Amino acid sequence: MTTAFPNALRTFLPCFYQPSDEMNPEFELLAEKVARLAELTDFLRRENAELRRDIVALTEENGEMHQRMDEAHERVTALLAQLPVENDTDKDAA
């Protein structure tokens, strides 16, 4: 598999890039691996940033849900407090 040595690496590593018939395929293979690594690193950076944004949004949503649950609990507690209390004499009469 022979491909051209990426220009970015050629400019990034000028002192190391001195093509010869024996070394050129090895450098090209290394350059391809470095390029794939750079692409993967860039992808993972973007994915990590997206996941961090998701964490912030979900943490906020989780807080809102907790607040709604607390409010609902308070409303149920208030309604239960308004219910008449059944005493033992009412049970015996029925």
C-alpha positions as CSV (number, residue, x, y, z in Angstrom):
1,M,0.0,0.0,0.0
2,T,1.7,3.1,-1.2
3,T,0.3,6.6,-0.5
4,A,1.8,10.0,-0.5
5,F,3.3,11.2,2.8
6,P,0.7,13.6,4.2
7,N,1.7,17.2,3.6
8,A,0.9,18.2,7.2
9,L,3.4,15.7,8.5
10,R,5.9,16.7,5.9
11,T,5.8,20.2,7.2
12,F,5.5,19.2,10.8
13,L,8.5,16.9,10.8
14,P,10.8,18.4,8.1
15,C,14.0,17.2,9.9
16,F,12.7,13.6,10.0
17,Y,11.3,13.5,6.5
18,Q,14.1,12.6,4.2
19,P,12.7,10.0,1.8
20,S,14.7,7.1,0.7
21,D,13.7,4.0,-1.1
22,E,14.0,1.9,2.0
23,M,12.5,4.2,4.6
24,N,9.7,5.9,2.6
25,P,7.2,3.0,2.9
26,E,7.8,2.9,6.7
27,F,7.4,6.6,7.0
28,E,4.2,6.5,4.9
29,L,2.8,3.7,7.1
30,L,3.7,5.7,10.2
31,A,2.2,8.8,8.7
32,E,-1.1,7.0,8.0
33,K,-1.2,5.7,11.6
34,V,-0.5,9.2,13.0
35,A,-3.1,10.7,10.7
36,R,-5.7,8.1,11.9
37,L,-4.7,8.7,15.5
38,A,-5.1,12.5,14.9
39,E,-8.6,11.9,13.4
40,L,-9.6,9.6,16.2
41,T,-8.3,12.1,18.8
42,D,-10.3,14.9,17.1
43,F,-13.4,12.7,17.1
44,L,-13.1,11.8,20.7
45,R,-12.5,15.5,21.7
46,R,-15.7,16.5,20.0
47,E,-17.6,13.5,21.5
48,N,-16.3,14.4,24.9
49,A,-17.4,18.0,24.6
50,E,-20.8,16.8,23.5
51,L,-21.1,14.4,26.4
52,R,-20.1,17.2,28.8
53,R,-22.9,19.4,27.4
54,D,-25.3,16.4,27.8
55,I,-24.2,16.0,31.5
56,V,-24.9,19.7,32.2
57,A,-28.3,19.5,30.6
58,L,-29.2,16.2,32.2
59,T,-28.0,17.4,35.6
60,E,-30.3,20.5,35.2
61,E,-33.2,18.3,34.2
62,N,-32.6,16.0,37.1
63,G,-32.7,19.0,39.5
64,E,-36.0,20.1,38.0
65,M,-37.5,16.6,38.3
66,H,-36.4,16.5,42.0
67,Q,-38.0,19.9,42.6
68,R,-41.3,18.7,40.9
69,M,-41.3,15.6,43.0
70,D,-40.8,17.6,46.2
71,E,-43.7,19.9,45.1
72,A,-45.9,17.0,44.4
73,H,-45.0,15.4,47.7
74,E,-45.9,18.6,49.5
75,R,-49.3,18.7,47.7
76,V,-50.1,15.1,48.5
77,T,-49.1,15.7,52.2
78,A,-51.4,18.8,52.3
79,L,-54.3,16.8,50.8
80,L,-53.8,14.0,53.2
81,A,-53.8,16.4,56.1
82,Q,-57.2,17.7,55.0
83,L,-58.8,14.3,55.0
84,P,-61.1,13.6,58.0
85,V,-59.6,11.3,60.6
86,E,-61.5,8.2,61.2
87,N,-61.7,7.3,64.9
88,D,-62.5,4.0,66.5
89,T,-66.1,4.9,67.5
90,D,-67.0,5.5,63.8
91,K,-65.7,2.0,62.9
92,D,-67.8,0.4,65.6
93,A,-71.0,2.1,64.4
94,A,-70.6,0.9,60.9
